[in-house]
Amino acid sequence: MTKKDLEEVFHIEKEIQDIQRRITIAEKQSQTVSDIVQNGHKKHTVICGVDIKRVYKLQYAYERLKKFKITLEDKKQEIMNYIETIPFSEIRQIFRYRYIDSKNWIQIAFAMNDLYKKGNYNEDSVRKKHDRYLEKN
């Protein structure tokens, strides 16, 4: 598994968040549309109806969201299986924090320092351990 494969989970999660944001915006929009039609010189009529474009747009977004959530769960499971094959506990934890918990390198260093009650983990050390493991395997 490559670094690019592992980072794909992060990008899929961001895409899911974007789709959810778009759905929220579309749901807040009015469900009805109206138009004013002239019936001669001084008369007009208001026509109201359901916004079909909005309905189709929401249906498409819901389907897309469902598809991406399935993809994300499959990818996470694949990554979890890969992480479980890593023979070193320390490296497994770094990978879990990075790709399952979506933590950045500073957060990982803090978590590792809390876990091991040592102060020798920093942003660069955990990133280098991660990168070295990927290069070797």
C-alpha positions as CSV (number, residue, x, y, z in Angstrom):
1,M,0.0,0.0,0.0
2,T,1.4,3.4,-0.9
3,K,1.2,6.7,0.9
4,K,-1.2,7.9,-1.8
5,D,-3.6,5.0,-1.1
6,L,-3.5,5.7,2.6
7,E,-4.2,9.5,2.1
8,E,-7.2,8.7,-0.1
9,V,-9.3,8.2,3.0
10,F,-8.7,11.8,4.1
11,H,-9.7,13.1,0.6
12,I,-12.9,11.0,0.5
13,E,-13.9,12.2,4.0
14,K,-13.4,15.8,2.8
15,E,-15.5,15.1,-0.3
16,I,-18.3,13.7,1.9
17,Q,-18.2,16.8,4.0
18,D,-18.5,18.9,0.9
19,I,-21.5,16.9,-0.4
20,Q,-23.2,17.2,3.0
21,R,-22.6,21.0,3.0
22,R,-24.2,21.2,-0.5
23,I,-27.1,19.1,0.7
24,T,-27.7,21.4,3.6
25,I,-27.6,24.4,1.4
26,A,-30.1,22.8,-1.1
27,E,-32.4,21.8,1.8
28,K,-32.6,25.3,3.1
29,Q,-33.7,26.6,-0.3
30,S,-37.5,27.0,-0.9
31,Q,-39.3,24.0,-2.2
32,T,-41.6,26.1,-4.3
33,V,-41.0,28.4,-7.2
34,S,-43.3,31.0,-8.6
35,D,-43.6,33.2,-11.7
36,I,-45.8,36.1,-12.7
37,V,-47.5,35.8,-16.0
38,Q,-49.1,38.8,-17.8
39,N,-52.8,38.3,-18.8
40,G,-53.3,41.4,-20.9
41,H,-52.4,45.0,-20.1
42,K,-53.2,45.3,-16.4
43,K,-53.9,41.7,-15.3
44,H,-51.3,39.2,-14.1
45,T,-51.4,35.8,-12.6
46,V,-49.0,34.2,-10.1
47,I,-48.1,30.6,-10.9
48,C,-46.6,28.4,-8.1
49,G,-45.2,25.0,-8.2
50,V,-42.6,22.5,-6.8
51,D,-39.0,23.1,-7.8
52,I,-38.2,19.9,-9.7
53,K,-34.6,20.8,-10.3
54,R,-34.1,21.1,-6.6
55,V,-35.7,17.7,-6.0
56,Y,-33.5,16.0,-8.6
57,K,-30.4,17.8,-7.3
58,L,-31.1,16.6,-3.8
59,Q,-31.8,13.0,-4.9
60,Y,-28.5,13.0,-6.9
61,A,-26.6,14.4,-3.9
62,Y,-28.1,11.8,-1.5
63,E,-27.2,9.0,-3.9
64,R,-23.7,10.3,-4.3
65,L,-23.3,10.7,-0.5
66,K,-24.4,7.1,0.0
67,K,-21.9,5.9,-2.6
68,F,-19.0,7.8,-1.1
69,K,-19.8,6.6,2.4
70,I,-19.7,3.0,1.2
71,T,-16.4,3.7,-0.6
72,L,-15.0,5.4,2.5
73,E,-16.0,2.5,4.8
74,D,-14.4,0.0,2.3
75,K,-11.2,2.0,2.1
76,K,-11.0,2.4,5.8
77,Q,-11.4,-1.3,6.3
78,E,-8.7,-2.0,3.7
79,I,-6.4,0.4,5.5
80,M,-7.2,-1.1,8.9
81,N,-6.3,-4.5,7.5
82,Y,-3.0,-3.1,6.2
83,I,-2.3,-1.4,9.5
84,E,-2.9,-4.7,11.4
85,T,-0.2,-6.4,9.3
86,I,2.5,-3.9,10.5
87,P,4.8,-5.8,12.8
88,F,5.7,-2.9,15.0
89,S,3.3,-1.5,17.6
90,E,4.7,2.0,17.6
91,I,4.4,2.3,13.8
92,R,0.9,0.8,13.9
93,Q,-0.2,3.4,16.3
94,I,1.3,6.2,14.2
95,F,-0.6,4.9,11.1
96,R,-3.9,4.6,13.1
97,Y,-3.6,8.2,14.3
98,R,-2.7,9.4,10.9
99,Y,-5.1,7.5,8.6
100,I,-8.0,6.4,10.8
101,D,-8.2,9.3,13.2
102,S,-7.1,11.9,10.6
103,K,-4.7,13.6,13.0
104,N,-1.8,15.8,11.9
105,W,1.8,15.2,12.8
106,I,1.7,17.5,15.8
107,Q,-1.4,15.8,17.2
108,I,0.2,12.4,16.7
109,A,3.4,13.5,18.5
110,F,1.3,14.7,21.5
111,A,-0.7,11.4,21.5
112,M,2.4,9.3,21.4
113,N,4.0,11.3,24.2
114,D,0.9,10.8,26.3
115,L,0.8,7.1,25.5
116,Y,4.4,6.4,26.3
117,K,4.9,9.0,29.0
118,K,8.1,10.1,27.3
119,G,8.8,13.5,25.8
120,N,10.9,12.3,22.9
121,Y,8.3,12.3,20.2
122,N,7.9,15.4,18.1
123,E,6.4,16.2,14.7
124,D,9.4,15.3,12.7
125,S,10.2,12.1,14.6
126,V,6.8,10.5,14.0
127,R,6.7,11.7,10.4
128,K,10.1,10.2,9.7
129,K,9.2,6.9,11.3
130,H,6.1,6.8,9.2
131,D,8.0,7.7,6.0
132,R,10.8,5.3,6.7
133,Y,8.4,2.4,7.2
134,L,6.7,3.2,3.9
135,E,10.0,3.4,2.0
136,K,11.1,0.0,3.4
137,N,7.9,-1.8,2.6
